[in-house]
């Protein structure tokens, strides 16, 4: 059965055993499609990393509040100029 599948995919033989030339592949569309998929994947990974960081920050604040503390919000202090 495997041999029959391979034989059905072979190019048809004409003129003394020479195969007809295959039409050129459309490589341009594949390159564009691959670039779009790569961009989508990068955006998806970046969104996942951002989401994990945000969830960690929320968890820290919730843990602080669950312990009964009052100043659980982060305080941004500017650096001192020396």
PAMAR-953463 format. One record per residue: x, y, z of N, C-alpha, C, O in turn. Coordinates in steps of 0.2 Angstrom, whole numbers, always signed. Example, Ala and Ser with C-alpha at 12.3 -4.5 7.8 and 13.67 -1.06 7.14 Angstrom:
REM residues 2
+-------+-------+-------+-------+-------+-------+-------+-------+-------+-------+-------+-------+
|    nx |    ny |    nz |   cax |   cay |   caz |    cx |    cy |    cz |    ox |    oy |    oz |
+-------+-------+-------+-------+-------+-------+-------+-------+-------+-------+-------+-------+
|   +66 |   -28 |   +39 |   +62 |   -22 |   +39 |   +66 |   -16 |   +39 |   +71 |   -17 |   +42 |
|   +64 |   -11 |   +35 |   +68 |    -5 |   +36 |   +64 |    +0 |   +39 |   +67 |    +6 |   +40 |
+-------+-------+-------+-------+-------+-------+-------+-------+-------+-------+-------+-------+
//
This chain:
REM residues 82
+-------+-------+-------+-------+-------+-------+-------+-------+-------+-------+-------+-------+
|    nx |    ny |    nz |   cax |   cay |   caz |    cx |    cy |    cz |    ox |    oy |    oz |
+-------+-------+-------+-------+-------+-------+-------+-------+-------+-------+-------+-------+
|    +4 |    -6 |    +0 |    +0 |    +0 |    +0 |    +4 |    +6 |    +0 |    +3 |   +11 |    -3 |
|   +10 |    +6 |    +4 |   +14 |   +12 |    +4 |   +17 |   +13 |    -3 |   +18 |   +19 |    -5 |
|   +19 |    +8 |    -6 |   +22 |    +9 |   -13 |   +17 |   +12 |   -18 |   +19 |   +16 |   -22 |
|   +11 |   +10 |   -17 |    +5 |   +13 |   -21 |    +5 |   +20 |   -20 |    +3 |   +24 |   -25 |
|    +5 |   +22 |   -14 |    +4 |   +30 |   -12 |   +10 |   +33 |   -15 |    +9 |   +39 |   -18 |
|   +16 |   +31 |   -15 |   +22 |   +34 |   -18 |   +21 |   +35 |   -25 |   +23 |   +40 |   -28 |
|   +19 |   +29 |   -28 |   +18 |   +29 |   -36 |   +13 |   +34 |   -38 |   +14 |   +37 |   -43 |
|    +8 |   +35 |   -34 |    +3 |   +40 |   -36 |    +5 |   +47 |   -35 |    +2 |   +52 |   -39 |
|   +10 |   +49 |   -31 |   +12 |   +55 |   -30 |   +18 |   +57 |   -35 |   +19 |   +63 |   -36 |
|   +21 |   +52 |   -39 |   +26 |   +54 |   -44 |   +23 |   +58 |   -49 |   +17 |   +57 |   -51 |
|   +28 |   +62 |   -52 |   +26 |   +66 |   -58 |   +24 |   +61 |   -64 |   +28 |   +56 |   -65 |
|   +20 |   +63 |   -68 |   +18 |   +58 |   -74 |   +24 |   +58 |   -79 |   +27 |   +64 |   -80 |
|   +26 |   +53 |   -82 |   +31 |   +52 |   -86 |   +29 |   +53 |   -93 |   +24 |   +50 |   -95 |
|   +33 |   +57 |   -97 |   +31 |   +58 |  -104 |   +38 |   +58 |  -108 |   +43 |   +60 |  -105 |
|   +37 |   +57 |  -115 |   +43 |   +58 |  -119 |   +49 |   +54 |  -117 |   +55 |   +57 |  -115 |
|   +49 |   +48 |  -116 |   +55 |   +44 |  -115 |   +57 |   +44 |  -108 |   +63 |   +43 |  -106 |
|   +53 |   +45 |  -103 |   +54 |   +44 |   -96 |   +56 |   +51 |   -93 |   +58 |   +51 |   -87 |
|   +56 |   +56 |   -96 |   +57 |   +63 |   -93 |   +51 |   +65 |   -90 |   +46 |   +65 |   -92 |
|   +52 |   +68 |   -84 |   +47 |   +71 |   -80 |   +45 |   +78 |   -82 |   +50 |   +82 |   -84 |
|   +39 |   +80 |   -82 |   +37 |   +87 |   -84 |   +39 |   +91 |   -78 |   +39 |   +89 |   -72 |
|   +42 |   +97 |   -80 |   +44 |  +102 |   -75 |   +38 |  +104 |   -70 |   +32 |  +105 |   -73 |
|   +39 |  +104 |   -64 |   +34 |  +106 |   -59 |   +33 |  +114 |   -59 |   +38 |  +117 |   -60 |
|   +27 |  +116 |   -58 |   +26 |  +124 |   -58 |   +30 |  +126 |   -52 |   +30 |  +123 |   -47 |
|   +32 |  +132 |   -52 |   +36 |  +135 |   -46 |   +32 |  +136 |   -40 |   +26 |  +138 |   -41 |
|   +35 |  +134 |   -34 |   +31 |  +135 |   -28 |   +30 |  +143 |   -27 |   +34 |  +147 |   -28 |
|   +25 |  +144 |   -23 |   +23 |  +151 |   -21 |   +27 |  +152 |   -15 |   +23 |  +153 |    -9 |
|   +33 |  +153 |   -15 |   +37 |  +154 |    -8 |   +36 |  +161 |    -5 |   +37 |  +162 |    +1 |
|   +34 |  +166 |    -9 |   +33 |  +173 |    -6 |   +27 |  +173 |    -1 |   +28 |  +176 |    +4 |
|   +22 |  +169 |    -3 |   +16 |  +169 |    +2 |   +18 |  +165 |    +8 |   +16 |  +167 |   +14 |
|   +22 |  +160 |    +7 |   +24 |  +156 |   +13 |   +28 |  +161 |   +18 |   +27 |  +160 |   +24 |
|   +32 |  +165 |   +15 |   +37 |  +169 |   +19 |   +32 |  +174 |   +23 |   +34 |  +175 |   +29 |
|   +28 |  +177 |   +20 |   +23 |  +182 |   +23 |   +19 |  +178 |   +28 |   +18 |  +181 |   +34 |
|   +16 |  +173 |   +27 |   +12 |  +169 |   +32 |   +17 |  +167 |   +38 |   +14 |  +168 |   +43 |
|   +23 |  +165 |   +37 |   +27 |  +163 |   +42 |   +29 |  +169 |   +46 |   +29 |  +169 |   +52 |
|   +30 |  +175 |   +43 |   +31 |  +181 |   +47 |   +25 |  +183 |   +51 |   +26 |  +186 |   +57 |
|   +19 |  +183 |   +48 |   +13 |  +185 |   +52 |   +12 |  +180 |   +58 |   +11 |  +182 |   +63 |
|   +13 |  +174 |   +57 |   +13 |  +169 |   +62 |   +18 |  +170 |   +68 |   +16 |  +169 |   +74 |
|   +24 |  +172 |   +66 |   +29 |  +173 |   +71 |   +28 |  +179 |   +75 |   +28 |  +179 |   +81 |
|   +25 |  +184 |   +71 |   +23 |  +191 |   +75 |   +17 |  +189 |   +80 |   +17 |  +192 |   +85 |
|   +12 |  +185 |   +78 |    +7 |  +183 |   +82 |    +9 |  +180 |   +88 |    +7 |  +181 |   +94 |
|   +14 |  +175 |   +87 |   +17 |  +171 |   +93 |   +21 |  +176 |   +97 |   +20 |  +175 |  +104 |
|   +25 |  +180 |   +95 |   +28 |  +185 |   +99 |   +24 |  +189 |  +103 |   +25 |  +190 |  +109 |
|   +18 |  +192 |  +100 |   +13 |  +196 |  +104 |   +10 |  +191 |  +109 |    +9 |  +194 |  +115 |
|    +8 |  +185 |  +108 |    +5 |  +181 |  +112 |   +10 |  +179 |  +118 |    +7 |  +179 |  +124 |
|   +16 |  +178 |  +117 |   +21 |  +177 |  +123 |   +22 |  +183 |  +127 |   +22 |  +182 |  +133 |
|   +22 |  +189 |  +124 |   +23 |  +195 |  +127 |   +17 |  +196 |  +132 |   +18 |  +198 |  +138 |
|   +11 |  +195 |  +129 |    +5 |  +196 |  +133 |    +5 |  +191 |  +139 |    +2 |  +193 |  +144 |
|    +7 |  +185 |  +138 |    +7 |  +180 |  +143 |   +12 |  +182 |  +149 |   +10 |  +181 |  +155 |
|   +18 |  +185 |  +147 |   +23 |  +187 |  +152 |   +20 |  +193 |  +156 |   +21 |  +193 |  +162 |
|   +17 |  +198 |  +152 |   +14 |  +203 |  +156 |    +8 |  +201 |  +161 |    +8 |  +204 |  +166 |
|    +4 |  +196 |  +158 |    -1 |  +194 |  +163 |    +1 |  +191 |  +169 |    -1 |  +192 |  +174 |
|    +7 |  +187 |  +168 |   +10 |  +183 |  +174 |   +12 |  +188 |  +179 |   +11 |  +187 |  +185 |
|   +16 |  +193 |  +176 |   +18 |  +199 |  +181 |   +13 |  +202 |  +185 |   +14 |  +204 |  +191 |
|    +8 |  +204 |  +181 |    +2 |  +207 |  +184 |    -1 |  +203 |  +189 |    -3 |  +205 |  +195 |
|    -2 |  +197 |  +188 |    -5 |  +192 |  +193 |    -1 |  +191 |  +199 |    -3 |  +191 |  +204 |
|    +6 |  +191 |  +198 |   +10 |  +191 |  +204 |   +10 |  +197 |  +208 |   +10 |  +196 |  +214 |
|    +9 |  +203 |  +205 |    +8 |  +209 |  +209 |    +2 |  +209 |  +213 |    +2 |  +211 |  +219 |
|    -4 |  +207 |  +210 |   -10 |  +207 |  +213 |   -10 |  +202 |  +219 |   -13 |  +203 |  +224 |
|    -6 |  +196 |  +218 |    -6 |  +191 |  +223 |    -2 |  +194 |  +229 |    -4 |  +192 |  +235 |
|    +3 |  +198 |  +228 |    +7 |  +200 |  +234 |    +3 |  +205 |  +238 |    +3 |  +205 |  +244 |
|    -1 |  +209 |  +234 |    -6 |  +214 |  +238 |   -11 |  +210 |  +242 |   -13 |  +212 |  +247 |
|   -14 |  +205 |  +239 |   -19 |  +201 |  +242 |   -16 |  +198 |  +248 |   -20 |  +197 |  +253 |
|   -10 |  +195 |  +248 |    -7 |  +192 |  +253 |    -6 |  +197 |  +259 |    -7 |  +195 |  +265 |
|    -4 |  +203 |  +257 |    -3 |  +208 |  +262 |    -9 |  +210 |  +266 |    -9 |  +210 |  +272 |
|   -14 |  +211 |  +262 |   -21 |  +213 |  +265 |   -24 |  +207 |  +269 |   -27 |  +208 |  +274 |
|   -23 |  +201 |  +267 |   -25 |  +195 |  +271 |   -22 |  +194 |  +277 |   -25 |  +191 |  +282 |
|   -16 |  +197 |  +278 |   -12 |  +197 |  +284 |   -14 |  +202 |  +289 |   -12 |  +203 |  +295 |
|   -19 |  +207 |  +287 |   -21 |  +212 |  +291 |   -17 |  +218 |  +291 |   -18 |  +223 |  +295 |
|   -12 |  +219 |  +286 |    -8 |  +225 |  +286 |   -12 |  +230 |  +283 |   -17 |  +229 |  +279 |
|   -10 |  +237 |  +284 |   -14 |  +242 |  +281 |   -11 |  +245 |  +275 |   -14 |  +247 |  +270 |
|    -4 |  +246 |  +275 |    -1 |  +249 |  +269 |    +2 |  +244 |  +264 |    +8 |  +243 |  +264 |
|    -3 |  +241 |  +261 |    -1 |  +236 |  +256 |    +1 |  +239 |  +249 |    +4 |  +235 |  +245 |
|    -1 |  +245 |  +247 |    +0 |  +247 |  +241 |    +8 |  +249 |  +240 |   +11 |  +251 |  +245 |
|   +10 |  +248 |  +234 |   +17 |  +250 |  +233 |   +18 |  +258 |  +233 |   +14 |  +261 |  +230 |
|   +24 |  +260 |  +236 |   +25 |  +267 |  +236 |   +31 |  +268 |  +232 |   +37 |  +266 |  +234 |
|   +31 |  +272 |  +227 |   +36 |  +274 |  +223 |   +40 |  +280 |  +226 |   +37 |  +285 |  +227 |
|   +46 |  +279 |  +227 |   +51 |  +284 |  +230 |   +56 |  +286 |  +225 |   +59 |  +282 |  +223 |
|   +56 |  +293 |  +223 |   +61 |  +294 |  +218 |   +68 |  +294 |  +221 |   +69 |  +295 |  +227 |
|   +73 |  +292 |  +217 |   +80 |  +292 |  +219 |   +83 |  +299 |  +222 |   +81 |  +304 |  +219 |
|   +87 |  +299 |  +227 |   +90 |  +305 |  +229 |   +96 |  +307 |  +224 |  +100 |  +302 |  +222 |
|   +96 |  +313 |  +223 |  +102 |  +315 |  +219 |  +108 |  +317 |  +224 |  +107 |  +321 |  +229 |
|  +114 |  +315 |  +223 |  +119 |  +316 |  +227 |  +124 |  +321 |  +224 |  +129 |  +323 |  +228 |
+-------+-------+-------+-------+-------+-------+-------+-------+-------+-------+-------+-------+
//
